[in-house]
């Protein structure tokens, strides 16, 4: 199996607990159903799609839609209910680096320094957020949908007012940040660098903790408000490229993909 970048989940049904979709360096989107039969779990391939011209960089989904971004500067759209492509969004002039759905909107970022807000009703780019001087590496939408965070190669963390569609605050940071993530309750957010994570408090607007991961960070995800999972690269072994925490029927699962070609699903007892 090919190397992967991002893991997302779609709606479960029947004996299918979740569907895992991965993007590969070989331009494919591959889907796998996590099924439970006779108290045994199994992963079975559900679909394969080859729409991008270059490697897939990011994926986002909601209950119905799937979007994938690529080095080919395009965003491909899919209806996961009907299993049909919905078309291609062409707006960015650089690699699409991050995608996130919120309500009836899709937000994308790119190496072209911009962030685009798309309406999922007509797929028009209704607003382009500009301000970063270099490539935007990652975006994250606040659980309220009113704010967004972005980090860039220009060594800044920007807070965006999504209601007014403009920059609200700029924070200069000492190093290039690779990832940014809001906590599920919106009270904190994480800014990840090459091998460390800064934890910010919204209340104090300051770093309240720094986690030294001591190795390259490839992805991270919240398990609970106070617990995160981090995937990275050790000196030996294959890097964990993507992580996603999923709740299904009050059970919690962690999905990981790595450069050795494996998808792994971990059961988490969050009470422990």
MOKA-V906275 format. One line per field, one symbol per residue. ss: DSSP state (H for helix, E for strand, C for the rest). psi: psi as a letter, one per 30 degrees, with the letter a starting at -180 (. if undefined). burial: # if it has 9 or more other C-alpha atoms within 8 Angstrom, else .. A space follows every 10 residues. Layout:
BEGIN
ss: ???
psi: ???
burial: ???
END
This chain:
BEGIN
ss: CCCEEEEEEE CCECCEEEEE EEEECCCCEE EEEEEEECCE EEEEEEEEEC CCCCCEEEEE ECCCEEEEEE CCCEEEEEEC CCCEEEEEEE CCCCCEEEEE EECCEEEEEE CCCCEEEEEC CCCCEEEEEC CCCCCEEEEE ECCCCCEEEE EECCCEEEEE ECCCCEEEEE EECCCCCCEE EECCCCCEEE EECCCEEEEE ECCCCEEEEE EECCCEEEEE EEEECCEEEE EEECCCCCCE EEEEEEEECC EEEEEEEECC CCEEEEEECC CC
psi: llllekklla kllbgjelkk klklfgglkk kkkjkjkhgk klkkkelkki flfakkelkl lafelkkkll fggljkkkjf efhkkfakkj ekhlkjfkkk kjbhlkklll fgglkkjkkf efhkjfkkjl ekfakkeklk kkffgfllkk klfghlkkkk jfefhlkekk kklflkkelk kklefgfllk jkaeglkkjk keefhlkfkk jjfglkkell lkelegklkk kakleklkkj fkkkkkkjhg kkkkkkllfg gkkkkkkkjf f.
burial: .######### .....##### #####.#### ######.... .......... .#.####### #..####### ########## ........#. .#.####### ##..###### ########## ....#..##. .#.####### ##..###### ########## ##..#.#..# .....##### ###..##### ########## ##....#..# ..#.###### ###.#..### ####...### ######.#.. #########. #......... ..
END
